[in-house]
Amino acid sequence: MSKTNKFQPPWLEKTASPRSYRSLYKWGEPDGFKHPNQGMYQMLKDVFQLEDADFQAPVNTGLEEFSEQIPCRMSSRHIARLTEIVGEENLSTDTYQRTRTSYGAGMIDALRVRQRIFENLSDVVVAPRNNQEIAAILNYCQAERLPVYIYGAGSTVTRGVEAVQGGVCLDMSKHMNKVLDFNETNQTITVQAGIYGPALEDILNNAPTTLNAQRRYTCGHFPQSFLHSSVGGWVVTRGAGQNSTYYGKIEDLVLSQKYISPSGELQTPAYPRCATGPDYNQIMIGSEGCFGVLTEVTLKLYRYQPENIQRYSYLFKNWEDAQLAVREIMQAEAGFPSVFRLSDPEETDVAMRMYHIHGSPADTVLKTLGYQPMQRCLLLGSCDGDKAYARLVKRTIARTAQKYKAFPLTFFGVTQRWEKSRFTDPYLREDLMDFGILIDTLECAVTWDQMPKVHAHVRKFVKSHPRTVCMTHLSHAYPQGTNLYFIFIAKITDINEYLKLQYGILQAIQESGASISHHHGIGKQTGPWLEAQIGTANMDVIRVLKNHFDPKNIMNPGGTLGLDLNEEQREKRWGMNLKDS
């Protein structure tokens, strides 16, 4: 097996044109790239028993122009009426646009586009300009029983926007992306659901200029998809940002929402807390377009104080000590860190390669001190807030890390390196797929006492697939528990083989007692597992709400949230009949 570090695979750096196949599955910007470094490249060769000769040229790059022509099945009278509502310039039956708004950012989406499999597309894409147009569209679609799907930014990894029954796709990103109100007294901002994360954060960070505010602000919500996701998408999937341990998940940040449903408009109360029956915000958050269209969101804000950030990174000798330490930090009642990310031994090993520590003189010293490969665990993160508060939290982390004999890695700048690539790591998947290797993720929520069992059980299943990397970290922590985020890398090009592995991991997560999702949402991918997860009594509540808001089932039909599943979905084999082209 070759061990040379001289060969550099020809990672693709050609910009994907706006209407190429690659543009449909490329992460982020058309000219954005992040390639495996030599450490990760060597790891891939070792795991998959490959040579430099296997990386001579990428295959099936998808750079050619999109040429599919899939007929629109909607009658001309429906198209004429929708055109009257939104205007000709805001309606499209173009196959590329219908594919763009029906396929998300999941691995199944990328695999299908690469193999020229196009299914479950909407018939027409419309871009409403205001709430009145949305209400008119829903009224018409309900009367005519036309399915309605909602597109924000397309970052879903759970087949959330897939138009299983065709119909109408509402593109919220084109027009519904404005700031509606800013209240500095209450420290809130109200925005339309289609606004992207970077646009909102830029407005808040520069609030004295953009909003005539007294100080700068932040939303505090930074999912890995931050650069390419919308506020509406965050809310309807119960998303989480990488700084959630301090700022909270999106359900902690939402003060109020407005929905337009087939049954009418719903505005949730805009109080920080109230005792007026069930919490309507929490009923609607996570509804994934099944109850109606989220049009407006009022978010709580925090002061933007980047000058106060305190960073830290430590290396623990083993996974058991690391788990005890992070739980102790979260239960110390001395404040919470903002980013709080602990990697298990396998992910730590990959990280040491990516941060150029593996094989270095410093690595030799670490081994001598007892921090051995495939045993040691990396903790990294940062603390936000008031300067004194951030320092207090960092001291608590340092004191606990010292108690468990963790080695400080401040000198290596590990956290800064992670921050630099925190939103660009997904670009790696395109390079790997060009050579027949896929990298994907599934995540879950656990209590602290569940964590060892879930980690071991899911890893055992993933490792049952020959020559598969399984990296795991926790990145959203609470006094009572955390999440576990599984990243698996396998040499797979066959869609059926991929789905078998994905479904098996979901089953392993549920069998271990964990929640099947912590922040990715459910979509149509995970829907078949939902009822067993929450119980039939709770599922019946979702069905009642669905019937109230959407009695004719026009909103995101086809299996989302475990509703109206077809036989294949119920048997957890949806898509397993797909063939490679």
C-alpha positions in Angstrom: 0.0 0.0 0.0 1.4 3.4 -1.0 2.4 5.7 1.8 3.7 8.5 -0.3 2.7 12.1 0.6 3.9 13.4 -2.8 0.8 12.6 -4.9 -2.0 15.1 -4.8 -5.3 13.8 -6.2 -6.8 16.1 -8.8 -9.6 17.5 -6.6 -12.0 19.3 -8.8 -11.8 23.1 -8.6 -13.8 24.1 -11.6 -16.8 26.4 -10.8 -20.1 24.6 -11.4 -22.2 26.6 -13.8 -25.6 27.8 -12.6 -27.5 25.2 -14.5 -25.2 22.2 -14.3 -26.0 18.9 -12.7 -23.3 19.6 -10.2 -24.9 22.8 -9.1 -27.9 20.8 -7.9 -25.9 18.8 -5.4 -22.9 21.1 -4.7 -22.7 22.4 -1.2 -22.8 26.2 -0.9 -21.2 28.4 -3.4 -20.5 27.3 -7.0 -16.8 28.3 -6.5 -16.5 27.0 -2.9 -14.1 24.1 -2.2 -12.5 22.3 0.6 -10.2 19.4 -0.2 -9.0 16.5 2.1 -5.5 17.3 3.3 -2.7 14.7 3.1 -3.6 13.3 6.6 -7.2 12.6 5.7 -6.2 11.4 2.2 -3.9 8.8 3.7 -6.6 7.7 6.1 -9.0 7.2 3.2 -6.4 5.1 1.4 -5.7 3.0 4.5 -9.4 2.4 5.4 -10.6 1.6 1.9 -7.4 -0.2 0.8 -6.8 2.2 -2.1 -3.7 3.4 -3.9 -2.8 6.7 -5.5 -3.8 5.0 -8.8 -7.4 5.0 -7.6 -7.4 8.8 -7.4 -6.0 9.6 -10.9 -9.2 11.3 -12.2 -12.6 12.2 -10.8 -15.6 10.5 -12.4 -19.2 11.6 -13.0 -18.4 15.2 -12.0 -21.8 16.6 -13.2 -20.3 19.6 -14.8 -22.3 19.3 -18.0 -25.4 21.4 -18.4 -28.7 20.1 -17.0 -30.7 18.7 -20.0 -33.6 16.9 -18.4 -37.1 17.7 -19.7 -39.8 16.4 -17.3 -43.3 17.5 -18.4 -45.4 19.5 -16.0 -48.5 17.6 -15.3 -50.6 20.5 -14.0 -53.5 21.7 -16.1 -53.3 25.0 -17.9 -56.2 26.4 -16.0 -54.4 25.9 -12.7 -51.3 27.5 -14.0 -53.3 30.4 -15.4 -54.9 31.0 -12.0 -51.6 30.8 -10.1 -50.1 33.2 -12.6 -52.9 35.7 -11.9 -52.0 35.6 -8.2 -48.2 35.9 -8.3 -47.4 37.3 -11.8 -45.8 35.6 -14.7 -42.3 36.5 -13.6 -42.9 34.6 -10.3 -44.0 31.3 -11.8 -41.9 28.6 -13.4 -42.4 25.1 -14.9 -38.8 24.8 -15.8 -37.4 21.3 -15.0 -34.2 22.6 -13.4 -36.1 25.0 -11.1 -38.5 22.3 -10.1 -35.6 19.9 -9.4 -33.7 22.6 -7.4 -36.7 23.2 -5.1 -37.7 19.5 -4.7 -34.2 18.0 -4.0 -32.4 19.0 -0.8 -28.9 18.7 0.5 -29.0 15.1 1.7 -26.8 12.3 0.4 -29.8 10.6 -1.3 -30.4 13.8 -3.2 -26.8 14.0 -4.4 -26.7 10.3 -5.3 -29.8 10.6 -7.4 -28.7 13.6 -9.3 -25.3 12.1 -10.0 -27.1 9.0 -11.4 -29.7 11.1 -13.3 -32.6 9.9 -11.3 -35.3 12.6 -11.0 -38.5 11.9 -9.2 -41.0 13.5 -6.9 -40.8 17.0 -8.5 -43.3 19.7 -8.1 -45.2 20.7 -11.3 -44.8 24.4 -10.8 -42.7 26.7 -8.6 -44.2 30.0 -7.5 -42.6 32.8 -5.5 -45.3 34.7 -3.5 -44.6 38.4 -2.7 -46.7 38.7 0.4 -49.0 37.0 2.9 -52.1 37.8 0.8 -50.7 36.0 -2.2 -49.9 33.0 0.0 -53.4 32.9 1.4 -54.9 33.1 -2.1 -52.6 30.3 -3.3 -53.6 28.0 -0.4 -57.3 28.8 -0.8 -57.1 27.9 -4.5 -55.0 24.8 -3.9 -57.4 23.6 -1.2 -60.4 24.1 -3.4 -58.7 22.2 -6.2 -56.9 19.7 -4.0 -53.5 20.6 -5.3 -50.5 19.6 -3.1 -48.4 22.4 -1.7 -44.7 22.1 -0.8 -42.5 24.9 0.7 -39.0 25.8 -0.2 -36.8 28.0 1.9 -33.1 27.5 1.1 -33.0 23.7 0.3 -30.6 22.7 3.0 -32.8 19.9 4.3 -31.1 16.5 4.7 -34.3 14.6 5.5 -36.1 14.8 2.1 -38.2 17.6 3.6 -39.1 19.4 0.4 -39.6 16.4 -1.8 -42.8 16.9 -3.8 -44.0 13.3 -3.6 -47.4 14.2 -5.1 -46.3 17.0 -7.5 -48.4 20.1 -7.3 -47.1 23.6 -6.2 -43.9 24.6 -4.6 -43.8 27.9 -2.8 -40.3 29.5 -3.1 -40.1 31.7 0.0 -36.6 32.9 -0.7 -37.2 35.2 -3.6 -39.4 37.8 -2.0 -40.3 36.8 1.5 -36.9 37.7 3.0 -37.2 41.1 4.7 -36.9 42.6 8.1 -40.4 43.6 9.3 -39.7 45.1 12.7 -36.9 45.7 15.2 -37.6 46.4 18.9 -34.5 47.3 20.8 -36.4 47.8 24.0 -37.5 44.1 23.9 -34.4 43.0 22.1 -36.3 41.3 19.3 -36.4 41.3 15.5 -39.3 40.2 13.3 -38.3 38.8 9.9 -40.0 37.0 7.0 -39.3 33.3 6.9 -37.3 33.3 3.6 -34.4 35.4 4.9 -31.1 33.6 4.9 -28.9 33.3 8.0 -26.0 35.4 6.8 -28.3 38.3 5.7 -30.0 38.4 9.1 -26.7 38.2 11.0 -25.1 40.9 8.9 -28.0 43.2 9.7 -27.8 42.4 13.4 -24.0 42.7 13.7 -24.2 46.1 12.1 -27.4 47.2 13.8 -26.3 50.8 14.6 -26.1 51.3 10.8 -28.7 49.0 9.5 -31.4 49.4 12.2 -30.4 52.7 13.9 -29.8 50.7 17.1 -27.7 51.7 20.1 -25.6 48.5 20.0 -24.7 45.5 17.9 -26.7 42.2 18.1 -26.6 38.5 17.1 -29.2 35.9 16.8 -26.8 33.3 18.1 -28.0 30.6 15.7 -25.2 29.1 13.6 -26.0 25.7 12.1 -23.4 24.1 9.8 -25.8 25.1 7.0 -25.8 28.7 8.2 -24.5 30.2 5.0 -27.2 28.4 3.0 -30.3 28.1 5.2 -33.3 30.2 6.0 -34.9 31.3 9.3 -38.1 29.5 8.3 -36.2 26.3 7.7 -34.6 26.6 11.2 -38.0 27.0 12.8 -40.0 24.3 11.1 -37.3 21.6 11.6 -36.4 22.6 15.3 -32.9 23.3 14.2 -29.8 23.9 16.4 -26.8 26.1 15.8 -23.2 25.2 16.8 -23.4 27.8 19.6 -26.6 26.3 21.0 -25.2 25.3 24.4 -25.3 29.0 25.4 -27.8 30.6 23.0 -30.2 27.6 22.8 -31.9 25.7 20.0 -34.2 27.6 17.7 -37.2 26.8 19.9 -35.5 28.8 22.6 -35.0 31.8 20.3 -38.5 32.1 18.9 -40.8 34.6 20.6 -43.6 34.6 18.1 -44.7 33.2 14.7 -47.3 33.8 12.0 -48.6 30.9 9.9 -51.1 30.8 7.0 -52.8 27.5 6.7 -55.7 26.2 4.6 -57.9 26.8 7.7 -56.8 30.4 8.2 -54.1 32.5 9.8 -52.4 31.7 13.2 -50.4 34.3 15.1 -48.8 33.0 18.3 -48.6 35.3 21.4 -45.5 37.5 21.6 -44.8 37.2 25.3 -41.5 35.8 26.8 -43.7 33.5 28.9 -47.4 33.2 29.6 -49.9 30.7 31.2 -52.7 30.8 28.6 -52.9 27.1 27.9 -50.5 25.0 25.8 -47.5 26.8 24.3 -48.6 27.6 20.7 -45.1 28.4 19.6 -44.0 24.9 20.6 -47.0 23.3 18.9 -46.0 24.9 15.6 -42.2 24.8 15.7 -41.2 21.6 14.1 -44.3 21.2 12.0 -42.3 21.0 8.8 -44.9 22.6 6.5 -47.6 20.1 7.4 -49.9 22.6 9.1 -49.3 25.7 7.0 -46.8 28.2 5.7 -44.6 30.0 8.2 -44.4 33.5 6.9 -43.0 35.6 9.9 -40.9 35.0 12.9 -40.0 37.2 15.9 -36.6 36.2 17.3 -35.0 37.0 20.6 -31.6 38.7 20.3 -28.3 38.8 22.2 -25.6 41.4 22.3 -22.9 40.9 19.8 -19.6 40.9 21.7 -17.0 38.9 19.7 -14.2 40.7 21.6 -15.2 38.7 24.7 -14.9 35.2 23.2 -12.8 32.8 25.3 -11.6 29.7 23.4 -10.4 26.4 24.8 -9.3 22.9 23.7 -8.2 19.9 25.6 -7.2 16.3 24.9 -8.5 13.6 27.3 -6.9 10.2 27.6 -10.1 8.3 27.1 -13.8 8.5 26.2 -15.0 7.6 29.7 -13.1 10.4 31.4 -14.2 12.9 28.7 -17.9 12.0 29.2 -17.6 12.5 32.9 -15.9 15.8 32.4 -18.4 17.3 30.0 -21.4 16.3 32.2 -19.7 17.8 35.2 -19.2 21.1 33.3 -22.8 21.2 32.3 -24.0 20.5 35.8 -21.6 22.8 37.6 -24.1 25.7 37.6 -21.2 28.0 36.8 -22.6 29.1 33.3 -22.6 27.3 30.0 -20.0 27.5 27.2 -21.2 28.5 23.7 -19.5 26.0 21.5 -19.0 22.7 23.4 -17.8 19.9 21.1 -16.4 16.6 22.3 -15.1 14.1 19.7 -14.9 10.3 20.4 -11.6 8.5 19.7 -12.2 7.8 16.1 -13.3 11.3 15.3 -10.4 12.6 17.3 -8.0 10.5 15.3 -9.3 12.1 12.1 -9.2 15.6 13.6 -5.5 15.1 14.6 -4.8 14.3 10.9 -6.8 17.3 9.6 -5.1 19.6 12.1 -1.6 18.3 11.1 -0.9 17.0 14.6 -0.9 13.3 13.7 2.7 12.1 13.1 4.3 15.4 14.2 6.9 15.8 17.0 4.1 17.1 19.2 2.2 13.9 18.6 5.1 11.9 19.8 5.2 13.9 23.0 1.5 13.3 23.5 1.8 9.6 23.1 4.7 9.5 25.6 2.4 11.3 28.1 -0.3 8.6 27.6 -2.6 10.2 25.0 -2.8 7.3 22.6 -4.4 7.2 19.1 -7.9 5.7 19.0 -8.2 6.3 22.8 -7.8 10.0 23.3 -10.7 12.5 22.9 -10.7 16.1 21.8 -12.8 18.8 23.5 -12.9 22.2 21.8 -15.1 25.2 22.0 -15.6 28.8 23.1 -17.5 30.9 25.7 -19.6 33.9 24.8 -21.3 36.7 26.7 -20.1 39.3 29.1 -16.3 39.3 29.5 -16.4 38.3 33.2 -19.0 35.6 32.5 -17.0 34.1 29.6 -13.9 34.0 31.7 -15.7 32.3 34.5 -17.1 29.6 32.2 -13.6 29.0 30.7 -12.1 28.7 34.2 -14.7 26.1 35.1 -13.9 24.1 32.0 -10.1 24.4 32.7 -10.6 23.3 36.4 -12.7 20.2 35.3 -10.3 19.3 32.5 -7.4 19.4 34.9 -9.3 17.2 37.3 -9.5 14.5 34.6 -5.9 15.0 33.5 -6.8 16.5 30.1 -3.9 18.1 28.1 -4.4 21.7 27.0 -4.0 22.2 23.3 -4.2 26.0 23.3 -0.8 26.2 21.6 -2.0 24.3 18.6 -4.9 26.7 17.9 -7.3 23.8 17.4 -10.5 25.8 18.1 -9.4 28.5 15.7 -8.8 25.9 13.0 -12.2 24.4 13.6 -13.9 27.8 13.5 -12.2 28.6 10.1 -13.8 25.5 8.5 -17.0 25.2 10.6 -19.3 26.1 7.7 -17.1 24.6 4.8 -16.5 21.0 5.9 -19.5 19.8 3.8 -17.5 20.7 0.7 -15.4 17.6 1.4 -18.2 15.3 0.4 -18.1 16.4 -3.3 -14.4 15.5 -3.6 -15.0 12.1 -2.0 -18.1 11.3 -4.1 -16.1 12.1 -7.2 -14.0 9.0 -6.3 -16.9 6.8 -5.2 -16.7 7.5 -1.4 -19.6 9.0 0.5 -19.7 10.9 3.8 -23.0 11.4 5.6 -24.4 12.1 9.0 -27.2 11.1 11.3 -27.8 12.5 14.8 -29.8 11.8 17.9 -30.6 13.1 21.4 -29.6 11.2 24.6 -29.7 11.6 28.4 -26.3 11.3 30.1 -27.0 7.8 31.4 -28.0 6.7 27.9 -24.9 8.1 26.2 -22.5 5.2 26.6 -25.0 2.6 25.4 -26.2 4.6 22.4 -22.7 5.4 21.3 -21.6 1.8 21.5 -24.7 0.3 19.9 -24.8 2.6 16.9 -21.1 2.3 16.3 -21.3 -1.4 16.4 -23.9 -1.4 13.6 -22.0 1.1 11.5 -18.9 -0.9 11.8 -20.7 -4.0 10.7 -20.6 -2.5 7.2 -17.1 -3.4 5.9 -14.4 -0.8 6.0 -16.6 2.1 7.3 -15.4 5.1 9.2 -17.7 6.1 12.1 -16.9 9.4 13.8 -19.0 10.7 16.7 -19.2 13.9 18.6 -21.5 15.7 21.0 -22.1 19.4 20.1 -25.3 20.5 21.9 -25.2 19.9 25.6 -27.6 20.4 28.6 -27.5 19.6 32.3 -29.6 16.5 31.6 -28.0 15.2 28.4 -26.7 15.9 25.0 -26.8 15.0 21.3 -24.7 12.4 19.5 -23.7 13.2 15.9 -22.6 10.2 13.9 -20.5 10.8 10.7 -20.0 7.8 8.6 -17.7 7.4 5.5 -18.1 4.4 3.3 -17.1 3.4 -0.3 -20.6 3.2 -1.7 -22.0 4.3 -5.1 -25.1 2.0 -5.1 -28.2 3.9 -3.8 -29.8 0.7 -2.4 -26.7 -0.1 -0.4 -26.6 3.5 0.9 -30.2 3.4 1.9 -29.8 0.1 3.6 -27.0 1.5 5.7 -28.9 4.7 6.5 -32.1 2.9 7.5 -30.1 0.5 9.6 -28.4 3.4 11.5 -31.8 5.0 12.2 -33.1 1.6 13.5 -30.0 1.2 15.7 -30.5 4.7 17.1 -34.1 3.9 18.0 -33.3 0.5 19.4 -30.7 2.0 21.7 -33.4 4.3 23.3 -32.2 7.6 21.8 -34.4 10.2 20.1 -34.1 9.7 16.3 -33.4 13.4 15.7 -32.0 16.2 17.8 -32.0 19.0 15.2 -32.2 17.7 11.6 -36.0 17.3 11.8 -38.0 14.4 10.5 -39.0 15.0 6.9 -40.0 12.1 4.8 -36.8 10.2 5.5 -37.2 9.6 9.2 -41.0 9.7 9.3 -41.4 5.9 9.3 -39.7 5.8 12.7 -41.6 8.7 14.4 -44.7 6.9 15.8 -42.7 4.2 17.4 -40.5 6.9 18.9 -43.2 9.1 20.4 -46.0 6.6 20.9 -49.4 6.3 19.2 -51.1 8.6 21.7 -48.7 11.5 20.9 -48.9 10.7 17.2 -52.7 11.0 17.4 -52.3 14.6 18.6 -50.2 15.4 15.5 -52.9 13.8 13.3 -55.6 15.9 15.1 -53.6 19.1 14.5 -53.0 18.1 10.9 -56.8 17.6 10.4 -57.5 20.9 12.0 -55.1 23.0 10.0 -55.1 21.0 6.7 -58.3 18.9 6.5 -57.7 18.0 2.8 -54.0 17.1 3.3 -52.6 19.5 0.7 -49.7 20.7 2.9 -46.4 18.7 2.3 -48.1 15.4 1.8 -46.2 12.1 1.2 -44.8 11.0 4.6 -43.5 14.1 6.4 -43.8 13.8 10.2 -44.9 10.2 9.7 -48.2 11.2 8.2 -49.8 9.6 5.1 -47.0 7.1 4.7 -47.2 4.8 1.7 -46.5 1.1 2.0 -42.8 1.4 1.2 -42.3 4.1 3.8 -44.2 2.2 6.5 -42.0 -0.9 5.8 -38.9 1.4 5.9 -37.7 0.6 2.4 -38.7 3.8 0.6 -36.5 4.2 -2.5 -34.9 0.8 -2.1 -36.0 -0.1 -5.6 -33.9 2.6 -7.2 -31.4 1.3 -9.7 -28.0 2.7 -10.6 -27.9 4.2 -14.1 
